[in-house]
Amino acid sequence: MSTAQTTVNPTPVNPSTGKLVVAWALVGVPLGYGVYETLTRVAALFG
């Protein structure tokens, strides 16, 4: 049995909350719109 040690980075990564919110908005808003459009077109196709 080997005893491998892993080192943990002691400095925590703290991204800016504002940048995080903007990044999620840039991804989430178009994604949500695309899901909405897809569901409405599927409903029109099968409904």
N, CA, C and O atoms as a GROMACS GRO file, in nm:
protein
  188
    1MET      N    1   0.085  -0.118   0.000
    1MET     CA    2   0.000   0.000   0.000
    1MET      C    3   0.090   0.124   0.000
    1MET      O    4   0.180   0.134   0.083
    2SER      N    5   0.066   0.215  -0.091
    2SER     CA    6   0.148   0.335  -0.097
    2SER      C    7   0.084   0.446  -0.016
    2SER      O    8  -0.038   0.452   0.000
    3THR      N    9   0.168   0.531   0.035
    3THR     CA   10   0.119   0.644   0.113
    3THR      C   11   0.152   0.772   0.038
    3THR      O   12   0.257   0.833   0.060
    4ALA      N   13   0.064   0.810  -0.051
    4ALA     CA   14   0.083   0.932  -0.129
    4ALA      C   15   0.020   1.048  -0.055
    4ALA      O   16  -0.093   1.039  -0.005
    5GLN      N   17   0.093   1.157  -0.047
    5GLN     CA   18   0.041   1.276   0.019
    5GLN      C   19   0.001   1.378  -0.087
    5GLN      O   20   0.070   1.398  -0.186
    6THR      N   21  -0.111   1.439  -0.062
    6THR     CA   22  -0.155   1.546  -0.151
    6THR      C   23  -0.144   1.677  -0.076
    6THR      O   24  -0.180   1.686   0.042
    7THR      N   25  -0.096   1.776  -0.144
    7THR     CA   26  -0.084   1.907  -0.082
    7THR      C   27  -0.206   1.990  -0.115
    7THR      O   28  -0.254   1.990  -0.228
    8VAL      N   29  -0.256   2.060  -0.018
    8VAL     CA   30  -0.372   2.145  -0.035
    8VAL      C   31  -0.325   2.289  -0.036
    8VAL      O   32  -0.245   2.331   0.047
    9ASN      N   33  -0.376   2.365  -0.131
    9ASN     CA   34  -0.339   2.505  -0.140
    9ASN      C   35  -0.400   2.580  -0.021
    9ASN      O   36  -0.522   2.585  -0.008
   10PRO      N   37  -0.318   2.639   0.064
   10PRO     CA   38  -0.373   2.704   0.183
   10PRO      C   39  -0.444   2.837   0.155
   10PRO      O   40  -0.520   2.886   0.239
   11THR      N   41  -0.420   2.896   0.039
   11THR     CA   42  -0.486   3.023   0.008
   11THR      C   43  -0.621   2.997  -0.057
   11THR      O   44  -0.627   2.936  -0.164
   12PRO      N   45  -0.728   3.043   0.004
   12PRO     CA   46  -0.859   3.022  -0.056
   12PRO      C   47  -0.880   3.113  -0.176
   12PRO      O   48  -0.826   3.224  -0.182
   13VAL      N   49  -0.956   3.066  -0.270
   13VAL     CA   50  -0.987   3.146  -0.389
   13VAL      C   51  -1.117   3.220  -0.361
   13VAL      O   52  -1.220   3.157  -0.337
   14ASN      N   53  -1.112   3.350  -0.364
   14ASN     CA   54  -1.230   3.433  -0.338
   14ASN      C   55  -1.261   3.520  -0.460
   14ASN      O   56  -1.211   3.632  -0.470
   15PRO      N   57  -1.342   3.469  -0.554
   15PRO     CA   58  -1.376   3.553  -0.668
   15PRO      C   59  -1.470   3.665  -0.626
   15PRO      O   60  -1.547   3.651  -0.531
   16SER      N   61  -1.461   3.772  -0.695
   16SER     CA   62  -1.547   3.886  -0.666
   16SER      C   63  -1.693   3.848  -0.691
   16SER      O   64  -1.725   3.787  -0.794
   17THR      N   65  -1.778   3.882  -0.599
   17THR     CA   66  -1.919   3.846  -0.609
   17THR      C   67  -1.984   3.912  -0.730
   17THR      O   68  -2.065   3.850  -0.798
   18GLY      N   69  -1.949   4.035  -0.758
   18GLY     CA   70  -2.005   4.105  -0.873
   18GLY      C   71  -1.968   4.038  -1.004
   18GLY      O   72  -2.053   4.022  -1.092
   19LYS      N   73  -1.844   3.999  -1.019
   19LYS     CA   74  -1.800   3.931  -1.140
   19LYS      C   75  -1.868   3.796  -1.154
   19LYS      O   76  -1.903   3.754  -1.265
   20LEU      N   77  -1.888   3.729  -1.043
   20LEU     CA   78  -1.954   3.599  -1.045
   20LEU      C   79  -2.099   3.612  -1.089
   20LEU      O   80  -2.148   3.531  -1.168
   21VAL      N   81  -2.168   3.713  -1.039
   21VAL     CA   82  -2.308   3.735  -1.076
   21VAL      C   83  -2.318   3.772  -1.224
   21VAL      O   84  -2.406   3.723  -1.294
   22VAL      N   85  -2.229   3.856  -1.271
   22VAL     CA   86  -2.231   3.897  -1.412
   22VAL      C   87  -2.202   3.777  -1.502
   22VAL      O   88  -2.266   3.760  -1.606
   23ALA      N   89  -2.106   3.696  -1.463
   23ALA     CA   90  -2.072   3.579  -1.544
   23ALA      C   91  -2.190   3.481  -1.552
   23ALA      O   92  -2.220   3.430  -1.660
   24TRP      N   93  -2.255   3.455  -1.439
   24TRP     CA   94  -2.371   3.366  -1.440
   24TRP      C   95  -2.487   3.426  -1.520
   24TRP      O   96  -2.561   3.354  -1.586
   25ALA      N   97  -2.502   3.558  -1.514
   25ALA     CA   98  -2.609   3.623  -1.591
   25ALA      C   99  -2.581   3.612  -1.741
   25ALA      O  100  -2.673   3.590  -1.820
   26LEU      N  101  -2.454   3.628  -1.779
   26LEU     CA  102  -2.419   3.617  -1.921
   26LEU      C  103  -2.444   3.478  -1.975
   26LEU      O  104  -2.470   3.462  -2.094
   27VAL      N  105  -2.436   3.379  -1.891
   27VAL     CA  106  -2.461   3.241  -1.933
   27VAL      C  107  -2.608   3.204  -1.912
   27VAL      O  108  -2.670   3.144  -1.999
   28GLY      N  109  -2.662   3.240  -1.797
   28GLY     CA  110  -2.796   3.194  -1.760
   28GLY      C  111  -2.909   3.258  -1.836
   28GLY      O  112  -3.008   3.191  -1.867
   29VAL      N  113  -2.899   3.386  -1.867
   29VAL     CA  114  -3.008   3.455  -1.936
   29VAL      C  115  -3.028   3.400  -2.077
   29VAL      O  116  -3.142   3.366  -2.112
   30PRO      N  117  -2.925   3.389  -2.160
   30PRO     CA  118  -2.947   3.330  -2.292
   30PRO      C  119  -2.988   3.182  -2.284
   30PRO      O  120  -3.067   3.136  -2.366
   31LEU      N  121  -2.934   3.111  -2.188
   31LEU     CA  122  -2.972   2.971  -2.172
   31LEU      C  123  -3.118   2.958  -2.134
   31LEU      O  124  -3.190   2.874  -2.190
   32GLY      N  125  -3.163   3.039  -2.042
   32GLY     CA  126  -3.303   3.037  -2.002
   32GLY      C  127  -3.395   3.075  -2.117
   32GLY      O  128  -3.501   3.016  -2.135
   33TYR      N  129  -3.354   3.174  -2.194
   33TYR     CA  130  -3.434   3.215  -2.310
   33TYR      C  131  -3.442   3.102  -2.413
   33TYR      O  132  -3.548   3.077  -2.470
   34GLY      N  133  -3.330   3.036  -2.435
   34GLY     CA  134  -3.328   2.925  -2.530
   34GLY      C  135  -3.416   2.810  -2.485
   34GLY      O  136  -3.485   2.750  -2.567
   35VAL      N  137  -3.414   2.779  -2.357
   35VAL     CA  138  -3.500   2.673  -2.304
   35VAL      C  139  -3.647   2.713  -2.319
   35VAL      O  140  -3.730   2.632  -2.358
   36TYR      N  141  -3.679   2.837  -2.288
   36TYR     CA  142  -3.816   2.886  -2.301
   36TYR      C  143  -3.864   2.877  -2.446
   36TYR      O  144  -3.974   2.828  -2.472
   37GLU      N  145  -3.782   2.924  -2.539
   37GLU     CA  146  -3.820   2.920  -2.680
   37GLU      C  147  -3.837   2.776  -2.727
   37GLU      O  148  -3.930   2.746  -2.802
   38THR      N  149  -3.750   2.688  -2.685
   38THR     CA  150  -3.760   2.548  -2.724
   38THR      C  151  -3.889   2.486  -2.672
   38THR      O  152  -3.958   2.417  -2.746
   39LEU      N  153  -3.921   2.512  -2.546
   39LEU     CA  154  -4.042   2.454  -2.489
   39LEU      C  155  -4.168   2.509  -2.553
   39LEU      O  156  -4.265   2.435  -2.573
   40THR      N  157  -4.169   2.638  -2.587
   40THR     CA  158  -4.288   2.693  -2.652
   40THR      C  159  -4.305   2.637  -2.793
   40THR      O  160  -4.417   2.613  -2.837
   41ARG      N  161  -4.196   2.616  -2.863
   41ARG     CA  162  -4.206   2.560  -2.999
   41ARG      C  163  -4.243   2.412  -2.996
   41ARG      O  164  -4.314   2.364  -3.084
   42VAL      N  165  -4.195   2.341  -2.896
   42VAL     CA  166  -4.232   2.200  -2.882
   42VAL      C  167  -4.380   2.190  -2.848
   42VAL      O  168  -4.450   2.103  -2.900
   43ALA      N  169  -4.428   2.278  -2.762
   43ALA     CA  170  -4.570   2.277  -2.726
   43ALA      C  171  -4.656   2.308  -2.847
   43ALA      O  172  -4.763   2.249  -2.864
   44ALA      N  173  -4.612   2.399  -2.933
   44ALA     CA  174  -4.688   2.432  -3.053
   44ALA      C  175  -4.683   2.316  -3.153
   44ALA      O  176  -4.779   2.293  -3.226
   45LEU      N  177  -4.573   2.245  -3.154
   45LEU     CA  178  -4.559   2.133  -3.248
   45LEU      C  179  -4.647   2.016  -3.209
   45LEU      O  180  -4.711   1.955  -3.294
   46PHE      N  181  -4.652   1.984  -3.079
   46PHE     CA  182  -4.728   1.869  -3.032
   46PHE      C  183  -4.866   1.907  -2.978
   46PHE      O  184  -4.950   1.819  -2.958
   47GLY      N  185  -4.889   2.033  -2.955
   47GLY     CA  186  -5.014   2.075  -2.894
   47GLY      C  187  -5.112   2.115  -2.994
   47GLY      O  188  -5.224   2.153  -2.959
   0.00000   0.00000   0.00000
